[in-house]
Amino acid sequence: MQRTTEWRNAELTGEGMQPLSGVKVIDFTQVMLGPSCTQVLADYGADVIKIERPGTGDLSRTSVGDDPDGFNNPVFKSLNRNKRSIVLDMRQDAAKDVIYEMVKTADVVVNNFRAGVIERMGFGHEKLSAINPRIISAFGSGFGVKGPMSHKGGQDIVAQALSGLMGRRNSPDEPLTIYPTSLCDYTAGMHLVQAILLALLQREKTGAGQQVAVSLFESAITMQMQEAAMWMQRGLDWNWAALPLTGVFQTTDGAVVLVGAFKTNPLQSISKALGIEDLSQLQRFSTFAGQVANKPELQTIFRERFASNTTEYWLGQLEGEDLLCAPVLSMAEALAHPQTAANGTVVGANGTTKNALIGTPLTMSGQGFQIRRQAPKLGAHGYDILAEAGFEPQRIDALAASGVLKL
């Protein structure tokens, strides 16, 4: 199984053998939900044409203030490799005509605007399917295509709050906080990938395209399927992180996370690893219900023991009892971990971190993930994209002269 881990010339990569080679995607997305989706499609061979606004382009190009042209911004680069960029002024009807021409040979059109925006722009599914009945219209929104909040703009942190994610803590005395990674954006983006791939498969059977949609809100709730089922069916607030034998514990030189589960008597194993009496033999800790009721006392015992020695020492003790555990690493430590290197997680480095990115967690025995090009400069491929779509050079020049196309 292989992953390409360096920038390579498209002619040399066997591009035509990738799973999505030959699939053309018109990409109106920006920021994270949509671009994380279309990057997966691009990574596996789709020709993703990124439609950007004049001047600023994708909003994530300017998310870091030290990069005026938005090209070397790591945030933008992390989400937009393998794509091509064209800048069109959608305020002009001629720009819409350009899109209509491109739709004739496209397979998928993706957007993550607010509900109704793509229709007002003139690119709703009804309009596009009249041009190309095989087109798949994919939509990622904040809250869905219908309902009382469908018209509102969505954002990852807002979805964390409304979905119940933010309200769920390890302990009720902990302060409410924002999860520091955009997990709702990423999850919704991956759900949108699934929807597009399913629609492409169904089109092979029916010959017809369709509309597919996901939302941050629904994806965030779906992530909590176990907890939601427990609440609806048992009325219990199920929280894996709040289990009595699980926690994060400071050591003399760091911290260890311990998951006391998936063993017949995990407390017995923990006690042995910590070098203390078998707490499971004490009546108040002998049952799961007793451990839950007396969690503060248990966790105090654990904290005191872990604080007496190093991370390395306690990992050895815990692993000796076949307990699930790990050191708490920083981002730098995680990226430098030997398992990260073995998995080929970091791509594009070529001996330097200047272009280093996170690749894909998918491994295929056949031709899969490739990096064919870096994230594009704003409008870098406009001329080529239109020429490939059948536009004559004189027409392209006229579009550029009128300001419809920015080269």
HUUR-V58764 format. One record per residue. PHI is phi in whole degrees, -180 to 180 (* if undefined). D_FIRST is the distance of its C-alpha to the first C-alpha in whole Angstrom. Layout:
<<PHI,D_FIRST> <PHI,D_FIRST>>
//
This chain:
<<*,0> <-139,4> <-131,7> <-77,10> <-117,13> <-142,16> <-67,18> <-136,18> <-69,21> <-59,20> <-69,21> <-103,19> <-101,15> <66,15> <-53,17> <-66,18> <-94,15> <-71,14> <-57,15> <-109,18> <-59,19> <94,23> <-89,24> <-107,26> <-121,27> <-96,30> <-115,30> <-93,33> <-79,31> <-154,32> <69,32> <-129,29> <-51,29> <-67,28> <-61,26> <-65,24> <-68,23> <-69,23> <-67,21> <-60,18> <-60,19> <-68,19> <-60,16> <-108,15> <111,17> <-67,21> <-87,24> <-98,25> <-103,29> <-87,30> <-89,34> <-126,36> <-80,39> <-62,41> <90,42> <-105,39> <65,37> <-54,34> <-58,36> <-73,33> <-63,34> <-110,37> <-75,36> <-117,36> <-72,39> <-93,39> <-132,37> <-58,39> <-93,37> <69,34> <-93,32> <-96,31> <-68,31> <-59,28> <-62,28> <-65,28> <-63,26> <-70,23> <-119,24> <-136,24> <-69,22> <66,21> <-108,24> <-116,28> <-114,31> <-133,34> <-106,38> <-128,40> <-88,43> <-72,43> <-75,47> <-106,48> <-60,48> <-63,47> <-69,43> <-65,43> <-63,44> <-61,41> <-63,38> <-60,40> <-65,39> <-67,36> <-63,35> <-58,36> <-115,33> <-91,31> <-110,29> <-139,29> <-122,31> <-121,30> <-145,33> <-134,34> <-76,37> <-67,40> <-56,41> <94,43> <-67,42> <-63,40> <-68,43> <-66,46> <-74,44> <99,44> <-123,40> <-66,40> <-63,39> <-59,42> <-66,43> <-71,39> <-70,39> <-69,42> <-82,41> <-144,37> <-62,37> <-91,33> <-70,33> <-109,31> <-100,33> <-115,31> <-134,33> <-114,32> <-128,35> <-76,37> <-132,39> <115,38> <-88,40> <-146,43> <103,45> <-67,47> <-113,45> <-62,43> <-84,45> <-85,44> <-75,41> <-105,38> <-159,37> <-55,34> <-66,37> <-63,39> <-65,37> <-57,36> <-71,40> <-74,41> <-84,38> <94,39> <-60,36> <-66,38> <-78,41> <-97,39> <-124,40> <-66,39> <-148,43> <-63,46> <-88,47> <-78,44> <-71,45> <-65,43> <-149,40> <-90,38> <-68,34> <-79,33> <-117,29> <-78,30> <-70,28> <-71,30> <-58,29> <-66,25> <-62,26> <-63,28> <-61,25> <-71,22> <-64,25> <-68,26> <-58,22> <-58,23> <-62,26> <-66,25> <-64,22> <-64,25> <-66,27> <-65,25> <-66,25> <-66,28> <-63,29> <-63,28> <-90,30> <-105,33> <82,33> <-114,34> <-81,33> <-166,34> <-97,34> <-132,32> <-152,33> <-138,32> <-140,33> <-56,33> <-61,36> <-70,34> <-64,31> <-66,32> <-69,34> <-63,31> <-57,29> <-102,32> <-61,32> <-66,33> <-65,36> <-65,37> <-63,37> <-63,39> <-68,42> <-69,43> <-93,43> <-123,44> <71,45> <-109,43> <-89,42> <-85,38> <-142,37> <-60,34> <-71,35> <-97,38> <-61,38> <-66,40> <-105,38> <-117,36> <175,36> <-111,35> <-129,38> <-71,39> <-111,39> <-70,41> <-136,38> <169,36> <-153,35> <-126,33> <-103,32> <-123,32> <-115,32> <-89,34> <-153,33> <64,31> <-135,33> <-61,37> <-139,39> <-62,37> <-65,40> <-64,41> <-66,38> <-63,38> <-59,42> <-64,41> <-63,38> <-83,41> <71,43> <-126,46> <-60,48> <-71,46> <-66,46> <-69,45> <-85,49> <-81,51> <-57,52> <-70,51> <-113,47> <-78,47> <-124,46> <-61,43> <-61,46> <-68,48> <-66,45> <-64,45> <-64,49> <-112,48> <-55,45> <-55,47> <-67,48> <-59,45> <-66,43> <-64,46> <-61,46> <-61,42> <-60,43> <-64,45> <-70,43> <-62,40> <-71,43> <-95,44> <-153,41> <-82,38> <-60,34> <-59,33> <-63,35> <-69,35> <-63,31> <-62,32> <-65,35> <-68,33> <-67,30> <-63,32> <-103,33> <57,30> <-98,31> <-73,28> <-159,29> <-166,27> <-75,29> <-88,30> <-101,28> <-80,29> <-58,26> <-60,26> <-68,26> <-64,23> <-68,21> <-91,22> <-67,21> <-57,18> <-68,16> <-61,16> <-66,15> <-62,12> <-81,11> <68,11> <-69,14> <-89,16> <-124,15> <76,18> <-76,20> <51,20> <84,22> <-141,24> <-91,24> <-57,26> <-113,23> <-68,21> <-140,20> <-89,18> <-86,15> <-130,13> <-82,13> <-89,10> <-124,7> <-126,6> <-76,4> <-93,7> <-71,9> <-124,9> <-66,11> <-143,13> <-103,16> <-96,18> <-158,22> <-74,23> <-56,25> <-82,28> <-69,32> <-58,34> <73,35> <-64,33> <-116,32> <-56,35> <-63,37> <-62,34> <-60,33> <-72,36> <-63,37> <-66,34> <-81,35> <98,38> <-75,41> <-71,43> <-53,43> <-64,47> <-71,46> <-62,43> <-62,46> <-67,48> <-64,46> <-68,45> <-66,49> <-85,50> <88,47> <-67,45> <-111,42> <-105,41> <-106,40>>
//
